[in-house]
Amino acid sequence: MDTVICEAPGKLALIEQPKPLRGEGEILLRIRRVGICGTDMHIFNGTQPYLSYPRVMGHELSGEVAEAAPGSDFQTGDVVYVMPYIACGHCHACQRGKTNCCMNIQVLGVHRDGGLTEFIAIPEAFAFKCDGISLDEAAMLEFLSIGHHAVRRSEVKPGDQALVVGVGPIGMAAALFAKIAGAEVTVVDGRQSRLDFCQNILKVDHAVPLSSTTRDELAAITNNNFFDTTFDATGAPKAMETGFGYVAHGGTYVFISVVAADITFNDPEFQKRETTLKSSRNATVEDFEGVLAAMKAGKVPSAALNTHRAKLRELPYTLPKWMEPSAGVIKAIVEC
């Protein structure tokens, strides 16, 4: 079977591998769609902190069941999406229902080989039927679920002022679900095309370009109160530190980003605001179900989000082009 592997930073290759065998408790999937996200681009660049090479990337997956065990809830041909965070089910976090931060987590495409291939065997518990949406939409569930989880973690309420800094795909997902939750949403980014998309497609309330006057513009929007909830999705330490100053008194700051760096903040300012600081990692079954329901209700502009696509065999040549800012990629999908 065809497989695209990242052999080392900056080096993708199309290789032939044997078709995997289904193990006990697993189903064999024929991969049909793979979403490409920032994690994959960090892997290609050599800046993903949890990874060793070589690695088959790809964790935003949809496909069809090729083989399941007798008595399984799945049958050959079932269309499924994959929750790629393979949790152990017995550690402290899992026992508390926080499988997204399992102490022994194995994320497809990061800790173990992922879905940029024709077939993959995964534990049956991490595949879910997705009747009522397309294969393309099913492959978008994962990145949208990360934004959904961040918004759920934030406990944002109707009428709150919410800020999303960095509106790549994950930031867009956070902005979308904050808006669905009833917040007045402002976004900040250095790319005007992303700001335009957020205003025209996601219908955010305010879009502010990154500049020397950004703070003044945010102050004006909020009458100098700043934001009840601030989300950082930049993946940039300086931006993450700057964001502390955008949180209102009594507000919440959510890090969706993960960076291989120490983040510092001014403690007197943190204390006087009684800031709540939260991280948001991955997503849970509830988040995938929430996004699926929003898709079926027509609240997710799936077609507009999918800006680029390619065939699996084309990816070693196409991915470097997609990484150029001028390409304007929001969500790229690989067809297998």
N, C-alpha and C positions, 0 to 999 in steps of 0.2 A: 504494500500500500504506500501511497505518497505521503510524505511527512516533511514539514518545514521545521528545521531545527536551528536554534541560535547557538552556533558552535563556540563563539566568544563574542565579546562586545564588538559591534559593528559588522558581524559576519553571520549572515543567514545562508542556509543551504537547503536545497530540495534533495531529499534522500529517499531511498526505498527501505522500508522496514517490514518485518513479518506482521501479519494481522494478529492482534492479541487474542489470547484465549480468555474466555469468561471464567473467573474464579468463583468459589463458593460465596454466595451472598451478593454477587455482582450481576449487572446486566451489560451486554455488549451493545454499544451505540454506534450507529453510522452517523458521523458528524455531517451536518448539512450547512450550518452557518456558524461563523466565529466572529464576534465583535473584537475589534482592535482598540485597545485603550491605552491610557497613559502608562500603566504598569508595563505593558509590552514594549512601549517605546523606551521606558527607563531600562528595561532588560537589554534592549538593543544597544543603548548608550553606555551600559555598564554602571548605572547609578541606582539599581534596585538593591536595597540593603539586605534582603533575606534570601539571596539566590546564589547558586553555584552553577557553573557551566560544564558541559553543554546542557541546554534545556529546550524542550519543546514548549513553546509559549501557547497562550490561548486559554482563557477561562470564561469567556462570555459565549456560552455554547447552546445551540439547539440542534436537535437531530431526530432520528427515528430509531426505535428499538430494533436491533438486528437479531438479538437472541436473549431470552430470559429463562430463568429456571422454571421447571414444572411447578404449578401452583402459584406463580408470581402474579402480582396485580397488573403486570405489564404483558402485552402481547406483541408479537412481531408487527412492526409497522406503526405502533403508537408514536405520536409526535410528542416530544418532551423538551423541557428546558432542564438545565443542570445547575444545582447550587454547588459551586466549585470549592467550597470551604469544607474539606473532609475532616470532620471533627471526630475525636476519639469516643465521645459519649460517656466517659467515666471520670474525667478529671474534675477538679473543683469547679472550674468555669462551666463545664457541660452540665454538671449536676445542678447548677444554679440557673440553667436555661440560657446561658450566654455562650452558645456554641460558636458564635462568631469570633470569640477570642479564646477558643480552646487552647489549653496549655501544650497540646501535642498536634496542633493544626497542620494539615497538609493541604495547601491551596494548589489546585490544579494550575499548571503553567508557571508556578513559582517554586514551591517546595518539591513538587513532583511533576512529571511531564503532563502537558495539557492537551488541548484539542485541535491544534493546527495539524491535523492528520485525518485520515479517512475513517478510522475506527478507534474507539477507546473503550476500555472496560472500567467501570466505576461501581462503587457500592450502590446497590439498588436504592437505598434510603436517600440518596442525593439526586435522584432524578424524579421529575414531576410531570404529569400530563398537562398539556396546555391547549386543550380544545378551545376554539374561539378566537385565537390570534394566529398570525402568520409565523413562519419560521424566522423571518427577519425580526419581527417584534419579540419573539421568544429569545433571540440572541441579545436583545437590548435589555432584558429584564435585570441582568446582574448589575450593570452600571447604574441604572435608574434606582435599583434597590439600595445602593450605597448612599445615594442622596436621600432616599426615603428614610433610611435608618438614621442618618444624621439629623433630619428634621424631627423624627420621633424622639431621639435622644434629647433634643433641645427643649422639648415640651412647648414649642411655640404655640401661641394662642391667636384666635381671631382678633384683629386690630393691633397686634404687636408690630413694631418696626423691626424688620429683619434685613440684614446685610449679608451678601455673599461676595467674598473677595476671591477673584479668580474663577472665571466662568468658562473653563474647558468643559468637557462632557459631565464630569462629576459635579462641578459647581452649577452647571445648568440644571442637573437633576435636583440638587438642593433647592435652587431657586424655584423650580417648578412645583415641588411638593410644599415648600413654604407658602407659595401663593395659593395652592389648593387648600392648605390649612387655614387660610384667611388672613395671613400677614400682609402688611404693606411691604413690598420687597424692593430693595435697592441692590444693584450689582455694580462691581468695580472690576475693570480689566484694562490691560494695556492695548488690547486689539479692538479697534472700532467695529470690525465685522462681528465679533462675538457680542458686543453690546447691542448692535442693531438686531441680531438674532433674538436676543433676550427680550428686547422691547417689542419687536414685530411678531414673533412666533410664541414666546412664552408669556407675553403680556405683563412683564414686570413693570413696576410703577416708576422706577428711576434707574437710569444707567449713567454711571459716572466714569469718565476716562481716567486712567492713572496719570497723574501729573503733579506738579508742585502745589496745585490748588485743591487736590482731592479732599483733604481734610476739611477745608473751608466749605466745599460743596456739600459734604456729608453733614456738617454742622448745620448748614442752612436748611437742608431737607428735614432735619429732625428738631429744629428750633433749639439747637445746641445741646439737646439731650443725648444724642447718638442712639445706639440701637439696643433694643431689648435682647435680641439674639444676633450674634455675629458668627458667620461660618467662614473658615479659611479653607480654600481648596486650591491654593497656589503651589504648594510644594516648595516654597521659598522661605528660608529661615527669617530673612529680614522682614518680609511681608507678614509672617506669622507673629513676629514681635511687635510690629507696628499696629496690628489688629487689636491689641489690648487697649489701645487708646480709642477705639471705636465702640467700645462696649459701654452702654448706659449704666448709671448707678443701679445696682440690683440686677444687672443683666447677666447673660450667659454667653460664653465664648466656646465654640465647638471647633476643634481641629479635625478636619477630614483628612488633611494632608499628613503624610509621614515622610520625614527627612532624616538622613543620617547626620544629625547635628544636635547640639544642645540649644534649647530655646530659653531665653532669659526675659524677665519682665521686672518692672519697678514695683517693689512690694508695697510701699505706702499707697500708690495709686490702686493697686490690686485690692488692698484691704479697705480703703475708703469707699470703693464701689461695691464691696462685698461680692466681687465677681465670682461666678460659678464657671469653672474651667472643665471642659469635658473633651475626651477623645471620642472618635467614632470610627470603629473598625469593621470593615466588611458589612455584612447584613445577616438577617435571620430569615427563617421560613416566613414569619409574619410580614417581613418587608417585601419579599417576593410576591406574596399573596396580595399585599396592598397595591403594589405596582400593577399586577395582573388585573385586579379589579378596576384600577384607574384606566388602564388601556381599554378594557371592555366597555367602560363608560364613556370612551371618547375624550378623555381628559389629557392624553399624552399625544403630542404631535409626532408620532413615530416616523412617518414618511419624511418630514422635514429634517428630523435629527439625522437620518441616514443620508449623508452627503456623498460618500464614496464607496465603491465596491470593487472587488477583484476576485479572480479565481485563485485557488490554493497554489497552483503551480506558478502563478505570476508574482506571488508575494515577495520572494527574495529581491526582485527588481523594483517592486512597487512601494514597499514599506519605507525605504529611505526617502522617496519622493513625498509620501504622505506626511513625513515628519517636518517638512519645510513649512514655516508659518504661512507662506504664500499659497500653499495648497488649500487652506481654508477647511481642513477636515474637522468635522464635529464627531460623527460616528462613522467609521469605516467598517464594512462587513465583508468577510471573506466567504466565498461560496465553495463548498466542498462537494 
